[in-house]
Amino acid sequence: MSYHPGLHLIADFQSQELPTLRTYQSAKQLFDQQIAECELVKVGEVYHNFPGGGFTGVVCLAESHLSIHTWPEHGRVTFDVFLSNYLRVNDHTTRRIYEATLALFRAYDVRFTQLTR
């Protein structure tokens, strides 16, 4: 079977970019930009800033999803992105969004899992 449904990247990041870790605005802006440039289809999104800092965000895509959660007090980010390959191979796009998110937080990954579905 040569077809695979898509690439799923899951990671924990370490970052010292406290302003970016505290509120979702920068992450939302990046995700919106990546979604538009990569010609993905957003079908819904939810973001929430927590009192005292940190945020959570989930974007539902026709191609699947991306999600992010931050803990500024620990300099931690959890992130995952999965894009299906139903209409086109999106593996490169999945990696692009992952790398752009890592760059936004000027982070390094402390735990990384790559699943070829």
PANUBA-961223 format. One line per 8 residues: their letters; for each residue y, x, z of N, C-alpha, C, O. Coordinates in Angstrom, 1 decimal, always signed. Atoms other than C-alpha are relative to their C-alpha. Layout:
N
a> Y,X,Z,Y,X,Z,Y,X,Z,Y,X,Z  ...
***
This chain:
117
msyhpglh> -1.2,+0.8,+0.0,+0.0,+0.0,+0.0,+1.2,+0.9,+0.0,+1.5,+1.6,+1.0  -1.1,-0.9,+0.1,+3.1,+1.8,-1.2,+1.3,-0.6,+0.5,+2.3,+0.1,+0.8  -1.2,+0.6,-0.5,+5.7,-0.7,+0.0,+0.1,+0.1,+1.5,-0.9,-0.1,+2.2  -0.2,+0.0,-1.4,+7.2,-0.3,+3.4,+1.3,-0.9,+0.2,+2.3,-0.7,-0.5  -1.1,+1.0,-0.2,+9.5,-3.1,+4.8,+1.4,+0.6,+0.4,+2.4,+0.0,+0.2  -1.3,-0.6,-0.3,+12.2,-0.6,+6.0,-0.1,+1.1,+1.0,-1.1,+1.4,+1.6  -0.1,-1.1,-1.0,+13.4,+2.1,+8.3,+0.7,-0.5,+1.2,+1.8,-1.1,+1.1  -0.6,+0.4,-1.3,+14.2,+1.5,+12.0,+0.2,+1.2,+0.8,-0.7,+2.0,+1.1
liadfqsq> -0.4,-1.1,-0.8,+16.1,+4.1,+13.9,+0.5,-0.4,+1.4,+1.3,-1.3,+1.5  -0.3,+0.4,-1.4,+16.3,+3.9,+17.7,+0.4,+1.3,+0.7,-0.3,+2.3,+0.7  -0.4,-1.2,-0.6,+18.2,+6.4,+19.8,+0.8,-0.3,+1.3,+1.5,-1.3,+1.5  -0.9,-0.1,-1.1,+19.9,+7.2,+23.1,+0.9,+1.2,-0.3,+0.4,+2.3,-0.6  -1.0,-1.1,+0.2,+23.1,+9.3,+22.7,+0.6,+0.4,+1.3,+0.7,-0.4,+2.3  -0.9,-0.5,-1.1,+25.1,+11.4,+25.2,+1.3,+0.3,-0.6,+1.4,+0.9,-1.7  -1.4,-0.1,+0.5,+28.9,+11.3,+24.7,+1.0,+0.2,+1.1,+0.8,-0.3,+2.2  -1.2,-0.2,-1.0,+32.1,+12.4,+26.5,+1.2,-0.8,-0.5,+2.3,-0.6,+0.1
elptlrty> -1.1,+0.7,+0.6,+34.3,+10.1,+24.3,+0.3,-1.3,+0.8,-0.1,-2.4,+0.3  -0.2,+1.2,-0.9,+35.3,+7.8,+27.2,+0.7,-1.2,-0.6,+0.3,-2.3,-0.4  -0.6,+1.2,+0.6,+37.8,+5.6,+25.3,-0.9,-0.7,-1.0,-0.9,-2.0,-1.0  +0.9,+0.7,+1.0,+35.2,+4.9,+22.6,-1.2,-0.6,+0.7,-1.7,-1.6,+0.2  +1.1,+0.6,-0.7,+32.5,+4.2,+25.2,+0.4,-1.2,+0.8,-0.4,-2.1,+1.1  -0.5,+1.0,-0.9,+34.7,+1.8,+27.2,+0.1,-1.4,-0.7,-0.2,-2.4,+0.0  -0.2,+1.3,+0.7,+35.5,-0.9,+24.6,-0.6,+0.0,-1.4,-0.8,+1.0,-2.0  +0.7,+0.1,+1.2,+33.8,-2.2,+21.5,+0.9,+0.1,-1.3,+0.3,+0.2,-2.4
qsakqlfd> -0.8,+0.0,+1.2,+36.8,-2.1,+19.1,-0.3,+1.0,-1.0,-0.4,+0.7,-2.2  +0.3,-1.1,+1.0,+36.1,+1.3,+17.5,-1.3,-0.2,-0.6,-1.5,+0.0,-1.8  +1.4,+0.2,+0.6,+32.4,+0.5,+17.1,+0.0,-1.1,-1.0,-0.6,-1.0,-2.0  +0.0,+1.2,+0.9,+33.1,-2.9,+15.6,+0.7,+0.4,-1.3,+0.2,+0.0,-2.4  -0.7,-0.4,+1.2,+35.6,-1.3,+13.1,-0.9,+0.8,-0.8,-1.0,+0.7,-2.1  +0.9,-0.8,+0.8,+33.1,+1.3,+12.1,-1.1,-0.8,-0.6,-1.4,-0.6,-1.8  +1.1,+0.8,+0.6,+30.2,-1.2,+11.7,+0.5,-0.9,-1.1,-0.2,-1.0,-2.2  -0.5,+0.8,+1.1,+32.4,-3.5,+9.6,+0.2,+0.8,-1.2,-0.1,+0.4,-2.3
qqiaecel> -0.2,-0.9,+1.1,+33.4,-0.6,+7.4,-1.3,+0.4,-0.7,-1.4,+0.3,-1.9  +1.3,-0.4,+0.5,+29.8,+0.6,+7.0,-0.7,-1.2,-0.7,-1.2,-1.0,-1.8  +0.6,+1.2,+0.6,+28.6,-2.9,+6.3,+0.6,-0.3,-1.4,-0.1,-0.6,-2.4  -0.7,+0.2,+1.2,+31.2,-3.4,+3.6,-0.3,+1.1,-1.1,-0.6,+0.7,-2.2  +0.2,-1.1,+0.9,+30.8,+0.0,+2.0,-1.4,+0.1,-0.5,-1.7,+0.5,-1.7  +1.4,+0.0,+0.4,+27.0,-0.3,+1.9,-0.5,-1.3,-0.6,-1.6,-1.4,-0.9  +0.3,+1.3,+0.7,+27.2,-3.8,+0.5,-1.2,-0.8,+0.7,-2.1,-1.3,+0.1  +0.9,+0.8,-0.8,+25.2,-5.3,+3.4,+0.6,-1.4,+0.2,+1.8,-1.6,+0.0
vkvgevyh> -0.5,+1.4,-0.3,+25.5,-9.0,+4.4,-0.1,-0.3,+1.5,-1.2,-0.4,+2.0  +0.0,+0.3,-1.4,+26.6,-9.8,+7.9,-0.1,-1.5,+0.1,+0.6,-2.3,-0.6  +0.2,+1.4,-0.2,+25.4,-13.2,+9.1,+0.4,-0.4,+1.4,+0.4,-1.6,+1.7  -0.5,+0.3,-1.4,+26.6,-13.0,+12.7,+0.2,+1.2,+0.8,-0.3,+2.3,+0.5  -0.3,-1.1,-0.9,+27.9,-10.8,+15.4,+0.4,-0.5,+1.4,+1.1,-1.5,+1.5  -0.5,+0.2,-1.3,+28.5,-10.7,+19.1,+0.3,+1.3,+0.7,-0.5,+2.2,+0.6  -0.4,-1.2,-0.8,+30.4,-8.1,+21.1,+0.5,-0.5,+1.3,+1.0,-1.6,+1.5  -0.5,+0.4,-1.4,+31.3,-8.1,+24.8,+0.4,+1.3,+0.7,-0.4,+2.2,+0.8
nfpgggft> -0.5,-1.0,-0.9,+33.4,-5.7,+26.9,-0.3,-0.4,+1.4,+0.0,-1.5,+1.8  +0.2,+0.3,-1.4,+32.3,-5.4,+30.5,+1.1,+0.4,+0.9,+1.8,+1.4,+0.6  -1.0,-0.4,-1.0,+34.7,-5.4,+33.4,-0.3,+1.4,+0.5,-1.4,+1.7,+0.9  +0.2,-1.4,-0.5,+35.2,-1.8,+34.4,-0.4,+1.0,-1.1,-0.5,+2.2,-0.8  +0.4,-0.9,+1.1,+34.1,-0.4,+31.1,-1.4,-0.2,-0.5,-2.3,-0.6,+0.2  +1.3,+0.2,+0.6,+31.2,-0.4,+28.7,+0.0,-1.2,-0.9,+0.8,-2.2,-0.6  +0.1,+1.1,+0.9,+30.2,-2.8,+26.0,-1.4,-0.2,-0.6,-2.2,+0.8,-0.5  +1.2,+0.3,+0.8,+27.4,-4.4,+24.1,+0.4,-0.7,-1.3,+1.4,-1.4,-1.4
gvvclaes> -0.2,+0.7,+1.3,+27.2,-5.5,+20.5,-1.2,-0.1,-0.8,-2.1,+0.8,-0.8  +1.1,+0.2,+0.9,+24.7,-6.9,+18.1,+0.5,-0.6,-1.2,+1.3,-1.6,-1.2  -0.4,+0.5,+1.3,+25.2,-7.5,+14.4,-1.3,-0.4,-0.7,-2.2,+0.4,-0.9  +1.2,+0.5,+0.8,+22.7,-9.7,+12.6,+0.4,+0.1,-1.5,+1.5,-0.3,-1.9  -0.2,-0.2,+1.5,+22.4,-8.8,+8.9,-1.1,-0.7,-0.7,-2.2,-0.9,-0.2  +1.0,+0.6,+0.8,+20.6,-10.5,+6.1,-1.1,+1.0,-0.2,-2.3,+0.7,-0.3  +1.0,-1.1,+0.1,+18.8,-7.1,+5.9,-0.7,+0.3,+1.3,-1.7,+1.0,+1.3  +0.6,+0.0,-1.4,+18.0,-7.2,+9.7,+1.1,+0.1,+1.0,+1.8,-0.8,+1.2
hlsihtwp> -1.0,-0.1,-1.1,+20.3,-5.8,+12.5,+0.4,+1.4,+0.3,-0.1,+2.4,-0.1  -0.4,-1.2,-0.7,+22.1,-3.2,+14.4,+0.5,-0.4,+1.4,+1.0,-1.5,+1.5  -0.5,+0.3,-1.4,+22.8,-3.1,+18.2,+0.4,+1.3,+0.7,-0.1,+2.4,+0.4  -0.6,-1.1,-0.8,+24.7,-0.9,+20.6,+0.3,-0.4,+1.4,+0.7,-1.6,+1.6  -0.3,+0.3,-1.4,+25.1,-0.7,+24.4,+0.5,+1.3,+0.5,+0.0,+2.4,+0.3  -0.6,-1.2,-0.6,+27.3,+1.8,+26.3,+0.1,-0.1,+1.5,+0.3,-1.1,+2.1  -0.2,-0.2,-1.4,+27.5,+3.1,+29.8,+1.0,+1.2,+0.2,+0.5,+2.3,+0.3  -0.9,-1.1,-0.1,+30.7,+5.2,+30.1,-0.1,+0.8,+1.2,+0.1,+2.0,+1.2
ehgrvtfd> +0.1,-0.7,-1.3,+30.1,+6.1,+33.7,-1.1,+1.1,-0.1,-1.2,+2.0,+0.7  +1.1,-1.0,+0.2,+27.0,+8.0,+32.4,+0.1,+0.7,-1.3,-0.7,+1.6,-1.6  -0.2,-0.6,+1.3,+28.3,+9.0,+29.0,-1.2,-0.4,-1.0,-1.5,+0.4,-1.8  +1.2,+0.3,+0.7,+25.3,+7.1,+27.5,+0.3,-1.2,-1.0,+1.1,-2.1,-0.8  +0.0,+1.0,+1.1,+24.9,+5.0,+24.3,-1.5,-0.3,-0.4,-2.2,+0.7,-0.6  +1.2,+0.3,+0.6,+21.8,+3.2,+23.2,+0.3,-0.7,-1.3,+1.2,-1.6,-1.4  -0.3,+0.5,+1.3,+21.7,+2.3,+19.5,-1.2,-0.2,-0.8,-2.2,+0.6,-0.7  +1.0,+0.2,+1.0,+19.4,+0.9,+16.9,+0.4,-0.7,-1.2,+1.3,-1.5,-1.2
vflsnylr> -0.3,+0.6,+1.3,+19.6,+0.0,+13.3,-1.3,-0.1,-0.8,-2.1,+0.8,-0.9  +1.1,+0.3,+0.8,+16.9,-1.6,+11.1,+0.5,-0.7,-1.3,+1.2,-1.7,-1.1  -0.3,+0.6,+1.3,+17.4,-2.4,+7.4,-1.2,-0.2,-0.8,-2.0,+0.7,-1.0  +1.2,+0.3,+0.8,+14.7,-4.1,+5.4,+0.2,+0.5,-1.4,+1.3,+0.7,-1.9  +0.0,-0.4,+1.4,+13.8,-2.9,+1.9,-0.4,-1.1,-0.9,-0.9,-0.9,-2.0  +0.5,+1.2,+0.8,+13.2,-6.4,+0.5,+0.6,+0.0,-1.4,-0.2,+0.0,-2.4  -0.6,+0.0,+1.4,+15.7,-6.3,-2.4,+0.3,+1.4,-0.5,+0.4,+1.6,-1.7  -0.2,-1.4,+0.4,+16.4,-2.5,-2.4,-0.4,+0.9,+1.1,-0.5,+0.5,+2.3
vndhttrr> +0.3,-1.0,-1.0,+15.4,+0.6,-0.6,+1.2,+0.4,+0.8,+2.2,+0.9,+0.2  -1.2,-0.2,-0.8,+17.8,+0.9,+2.3,-0.1,+1.2,+1.0,+0.7,+1.4,+1.9  +0.3,-1.0,-0.9,+16.4,+4.0,+4.0,+1.2,+1.0,+0.1,+1.6,+1.4,+1.2  -1.2,-0.9,+0.0,+19.4,+6.2,+3.0,+1.2,-0.7,+0.8,+1.9,-0.1,+1.5  -1.1,+0.8,-0.6,+21.8,+3.4,+4.2,-0.2,+0.0,+1.5,+0.7,+0.1,+2.3  +0.3,+0.0,-1.4,+20.0,+3.2,+7.6,+0.4,+1.4,+0.6,+1.0,+1.4,+1.7  -0.3,-1.3,-0.6,+20.4,+7.0,+8.1,+1.6,+0.2,+0.0,+2.1,+0.8,+0.9  -1.5,-0.1,+0.1,+24.1,+6.8,+6.9,+0.7,-0.7,+1.2,+1.6,-0.1,+1.8
iyeatlal> -0.6,+0.7,-1.1,+24.9,+4.2,+9.6,-0.3,+0.7,+1.3,+0.6,+0.7,+2.2  +0.3,-0.7,-1.2,+23.1,+6.1,+12.2,+0.9,+1.2,+0.2,+1.5,+1.4,+1.3  -0.9,-1.3,+0.0,+25.0,+9.4,+11.4,+1.4,-0.4,+0.3,+2.1,+0.3,+1.0  -1.4,+0.5,-0.2,+28.3,+7.5,+11.3,+0.3,-0.4,+1.4,+1.3,-0.1,+2.0  -0.1,+0.5,-1.4,+27.7,+6.0,+14.7,-0.1,+1.2,+0.9,+0.7,+1.3,+1.9  +0.1,-1.2,-0.8,+26.7,+9.4,+16.2,+1.3,+0.8,-0.1,+1.8,+1.3,+0.9  -1.3,-0.7,+0.2,+29.9,+10.9,+14.7,+1.1,-0.7,+0.7,+2.0,-0.1,+1.3  -1.1,+0.7,-0.7,+32.1,+8.1,+16.1,+0.1,+0.4,+1.5,+1.2,+0.6,+2.0
fraydvrf> +0.0,-0.4,-1.4,+31.0,+9.0,+19.6,+0.0,+1.5,+0.3,-0.1,+1.9,+1.4  +0.1,-1.4,-0.1,+30.9,+12.7,+18.9,-1.1,+0.4,+1.0,-1.0,+1.1,+2.0  +1.2,-0.1,-0.9,+27.5,+12.5,+20.5,-1.1,+0.8,-0.6,-1.1,+1.2,-1.7  +1.3,-0.6,+0.4,+24.1,+14.1,+20.4,-1.1,-0.9,+0.5,-0.9,-1.6,+1.5  +1.1,+0.9,-0.4,+20.9,+12.2,+20.5,-0.9,+0.7,+1.0,-1.3,+1.9,+0.9  +0.9,-0.6,-1.1,+18.8,+12.8,+23.7,-1.4,-0.6,-0.2,-2.4,-0.1,+0.3  +1.3,+0.6,+0.3,+16.0,+10.5,+22.5,+0.2,-0.7,-1.3,+1.1,-1.4,-1.6  -0.1,+0.5,+1.4,+15.3,+9.5,+18.9,-1.4,-0.4,-0.5,-2.3,+0.3,-0.3
tqltr> +1.3,+0.5,+0.6,+12.6,+7.4,+17.3,+0.3,-0.5,-1.4,+1.2,-1.3,-1.6  +0.0,+0.5,+1.3,+12.1,+6.8,+13.7,-1.2,-0.8,-0.4,-2.3,-0.2,-0.3  +1.2,+0.9,+0.4,+9.8,+3.9,+12.6,+0.1,-0.3,-1.4,+1.1,-0.9,-1.9  +0.1,+0.4,+1.4,+8.8,+3.5,+9.0,-0.8,-1.3,+0.1,-2.0,-1.2,+0.3  +0.7,+1.3,-0.1,+7.9,-0.2,+9.0,-0.8,-0.3,-1.2,-1.5,-1.3,-1.3
***
